[in-house]
Every structure is written in structure tokens, then in C-alpha cells.
Amino acid sequence: MADISLSSLRLIASACLCGALVGCASVTLPPPTASGDTVQKLRASNIGSASTGKFSLAPGKPASMDTSLGGLRGSSVSAPNGSYALYLRDVLATELKAAGLYDEKSAVVIDGQLTDSQVDAAISTGTGRLAARFMVSRAGKQVFDKELSVSAEWKSSFVGAVAIPAAINQYSSLYKSLVAKLLDDADFRMAVAK
């Protein structure tokens, strides 16, 4: 009987330790990489070269939205440069550069404001959402202004060690999805056409 109690105690202690370790995990989003599909679409399009300008948190949004992310069962994820808005800019710039369409001296400048950023590694179903307002100016004149959003839903595990990495992966992929949505937007394409 004493052996069973001791074994049970060890199992409970191990589970608590694992739970504590998972709850304290801090992860940084991976550096942006270009998407083959997006690059092919860009190369086949009539889009001219552009540069990225100011990317920041939208006015009136809590400052924490740009630097921290709830919904990960006590774990945290951060952007490589400390700002999700700047990470969005970097994802966009990466896609444009890979397609040969990024030019820092271009008269076409794309700015952005992060308007929503959330993830929930809930038991059963995980969810995530990312939104931003994009503005394009050509030679200083604004020619595009639109808010776009993307969301995801996936099967989530009861086990934090499985659910949290899955949620972080789903959340980070929202950046590519949002940039792809912008680059596919008909009004955006008109605004940045050659």
C-alpha cells in the first residue's frame, strides 16, 4: 500500500512539474519566410514595386495587444522585434522581396495598423484572429485604405504540451494569410498596379 501511495505521489508531482513547465513557456515567433504560392501570384500580377512604411498598433487599442498574447494557458509568444505590428510589416516585406517587388525608394508605400490579435488554445476547439488596417500612398497621396481580417479554427487538445504549440503555429500562420489576403485584394492591386 505504501508503494502505491509513493508511486501515486511521484506521478502527481511529475504531472504538476510538467504543468508548471508548460505554463511558463515563452516562445518567439519564427522569422518570416516567403510563401511559394504568394510569390508566384505576385510575379504573375500587374503589381509594381512598393516599400513598407509605418506599421503600428491602431489608435485606441490597448498597448498590450502589440506586445503580448493571452489565450495560451499561461504561456506566452512574442514577435522577434517585440511588436506584432512590426512582425506583420516584416512578413509583408518578405513576400514582396521574394517576388522582386520590394523597393525602399518606391513612390508606393504600404502602411499598416494592427487592429486585432488574439488566440485561444481552448480545450476541444482552438481559435485565432488577426486584423489590420492597410493604407497605400503613391507619391504622398493616399490611394488605398481598408481593414482586412483573417481567422482560424482548429481541433485543440486537452494536453497543454500539444495544444499550445499547435495554437502558436496556427497564430503565426495568420500573418501569412493576412498578407496574402491583402495582396489578393482587387482594390489593393489597383492601388499598386504598375
C-alpha positions as CSV (number, residue, x, y, z in Angstrom):
1,M,0.0,0.0,0.0
2,A,2.9,2.4,0.9
3,D,4.5,1.6,-2.5
4,I,1.2,2.6,-4.4
5,S,0.9,5.8,-2.4
6,L,4.5,6.7,-3.1
7,S,4.1,5.9,-6.8
8,S,1.0,7.9,-7.0
9,L,2.7,10.8,-5.2
10,R,5.5,10.7,-7.7
11,L,3.1,10.7,-10.6
12,I,1.2,13.7,-9.2
13,A,4.5,15.5,-8.6
14,S,5.7,14.8,-12.1
15,A,2.4,16.0,-13.6
16,C,2.5,19.2,-11.5
17,L,6.1,19.8,-12.6
18,C,5.2,19.3,-16.3
19,G,2.2,21.5,-15.9
20,A,4.3,24.2,-14.4
21,L,6.9,24.0,-17.1
22,V,4.3,24.2,-19.9
23,G,2.5,27.1,-18.2
24,C,5.8,29.1,-18.1
25,A,6.8,28.5,-21.7
26,S,7.8,31.6,-23.6
27,V,8.2,31.3,-27.4
28,T,9.3,33.8,-30.1
29,L,7.6,33.7,-33.5
30,P,9.9,32.4,-36.2
31,P,11.5,34.9,-38.6
32,P,9.2,35.4,-41.7
33,T,9.7,33.3,-44.7
34,A,8.1,33.8,-48.1
35,S,5.2,31.6,-49.3
36,G,5.7,30.0,-52.7
37,D,2.1,30.4,-53.7
38,T,2.1,34.1,-52.8
39,V,5.3,34.8,-54.6
40,Q,4.1,33.1,-57.7
41,K,0.9,35.1,-57.6
42,L,2.8,38.3,-57.2
43,R,5.2,37.6,-60.1
44,A,2.2,36.8,-62.3
45,S,0.4,40.0,-61.3
46,N,0.5,43.6,-62.6
47,I,1.7,44.8,-59.2
48,G,4.5,47.4,-59.2
49,S,7.3,47.7,-56.7
50,A,6.5,49.1,-53.3
51,S,8.0,49.7,-49.9
52,T,6.7,49.3,-46.4
53,G,6.3,52.3,-44.2
54,K,5.0,52.8,-40.7
55,F,3.4,49.8,-39.0
56,S,2.0,50.3,-35.5
57,L,-0.9,49.5,-33.2
58,A,-4.2,51.1,-34.2
59,P,-5.2,54.1,-32.1
60,G,-7.5,53.3,-29.2
61,K,-6.3,49.7,-28.9
62,P,-4.6,48.5,-25.7
63,A,-0.8,48.7,-25.9
64,S,-0.6,45.1,-24.7
65,M,-2.2,43.9,-28.0
66,D,1.0,44.8,-29.8
67,T,3.4,43.0,-27.4
68,S,1.6,40.1,-25.6
69,L,-0.9,37.4,-26.4
70,G,-3.3,35.8,-24.0
71,G,-5.2,32.5,-24.5
72,L,-2.2,30.2,-24.3
73,R,-2.9,28.7,-20.9
74,G,-0.3,30.8,-19.2
75,S,2.4,30.5,-21.9
76,S,3.5,33.5,-24.0
77,V,4.6,34.2,-27.5
78,S,6.4,37.3,-28.7
79,A,7.4,38.8,-32.0
80,P,11.1,38.7,-32.9
81,N,11.3,42.5,-32.6
82,G,8.9,42.9,-29.7
83,S,5.9,44.2,-31.8
84,Y,3.2,42.2,-33.7
85,A,2.6,45.2,-35.9
86,L,6.3,45.2,-36.9
87,Y,6.2,41.5,-37.4
88,L,3.3,42.0,-39.9
89,R,5.3,44.6,-41.7
90,D,8.3,42.1,-41.9
91,V,6.0,39.3,-43.3
92,L,4.7,41.7,-46.0
93,A,8.2,42.9,-46.9
94,T,9.5,39.3,-47.0
95,E,6.8,38.4,-49.6
96,L,7.5,41.5,-51.7
97,K,11.3,40.9,-51.6
98,A,10.9,37.3,-52.6
99,A,8.9,38.3,-55.6
100,G,11.4,41.1,-56.6
101,L,8.8,43.8,-55.8
102,Y,10.3,45.5,-52.8
103,D,12.0,48.8,-53.4
104,E,12.8,51.1,-50.5
105,K,12.8,54.1,-52.8
106,S,9.4,53.3,-54.4
107,A,6.8,56.1,-54.6
108,V,4.3,53.5,-53.4
109,V,4.4,53.0,-49.6
110,I,2.3,50.5,-47.7
111,D,1.5,51.4,-44.0
112,G,-0.4,49.3,-41.5
113,Q,-2.2,49.4,-38.2
114,L,-2.8,46.3,-36.1
115,T,-6.5,46.2,-35.1
116,D,-6.9,42.7,-33.7
117,S,-4.6,40.0,-32.5
118,Q,-5.8,37.0,-30.5
119,V,-5.5,33.3,-30.0
120,D,-7.2,30.8,-27.7
121,A,-5.8,27.3,-27.1
122,A,-9.1,26.2,-25.6
123,I,-9.8,22.6,-24.9
124,S,-11.6,21.0,-27.9
125,T,-11.5,23.9,-30.4
126,G,-8.8,26.5,-30.7
127,T,-9.4,29.8,-32.4
128,G,-7.3,32.7,-33.7
129,R,-7.9,36.1,-35.3
130,L,-5.7,38.8,-36.8
131,A,-6.7,42.0,-38.4
132,A,-5.1,45.2,-39.7
133,R,-5.9,48.4,-41.5
134,F,-3.7,48.8,-44.5
135,M,-3.1,52.2,-46.2
136,V,-1.2,52.7,-49.5
137,S,0.1,56.1,-50.7
138,R,1.5,56.8,-54.1
139,A,3.8,59.9,-54.2
140,G,2.3,61.0,-50.9
141,K,-1.3,60.7,-51.9
142,Q,-3.4,58.0,-50.2
143,V,-4.9,55.6,-52.8
144,F,-6.0,52.7,-50.6
145,D,-7.4,52.3,-47.1
146,K,-9.0,49.1,-45.9
147,E,-9.2,46.9,-42.8
148,L,-8.8,43.2,-43.5
149,S,-9.0,40.2,-41.2
150,V,-8.4,36.5,-41.1
151,S,-9.3,33.9,-38.6
152,A,-8.7,30.2,-37.9
153,E,-10.3,27.4,-36.0
154,W,-8.7,24.0,-35.3
155,K,-9.1,20.9,-33.1
156,S,-7.3,21.6,-29.9
157,S,-6.0,19.1,-27.3
158,F,-6.8,18.8,-23.6
159,V,-3.0,18.4,-23.1
160,G,-1.2,21.7,-22.9
161,A,2.0,20.4,-24.4
162,V,0.1,19.5,-27.6
163,A,-2.4,22.4,-27.6
164,I,0.0,25.3,-27.0
165,P,2.5,24.6,-29.8
166,A,-0.5,24.0,-32.2
167,A,-2.1,27.3,-31.2
168,I,1.2,29.2,-31.7
169,N,1.7,27.6,-35.1
170,Q,-1.9,28.5,-36.1
171,Y,-1.5,32.0,-34.8
172,S,1.8,32.6,-36.7
173,S,0.3,31.3,-39.9
174,L,-2.4,34.0,-39.7
175,Y,0.3,36.6,-40.6
176,K,0.9,35.0,-44.0
177,S,-2.8,34.6,-44.5
178,L,-3.5,38.2,-43.8
179,V,-0.7,39.4,-46.1
180,A,-1.9,37.0,-48.8
181,K,-5.5,38.4,-48.4
182,L,-4.1,42.0,-48.8
183,L,-2.1,41.0,-51.9
184,D,-5.1,39.3,-53.5
185,D,-7.5,42.3,-52.7
186,A,-8.7,43.8,-56.0
187,D,-8.6,47.4,-54.7
188,F,-5.1,46.9,-53.3
189,R,-3.9,45.6,-56.7
190,M,-5.4,48.6,-58.4
191,A,-3.7,50.9,-56.0
192,V,-0.2,49.4,-56.5
193,A,-0.5,48.5,-60.2
194,K,2.4,49.4,-62.5
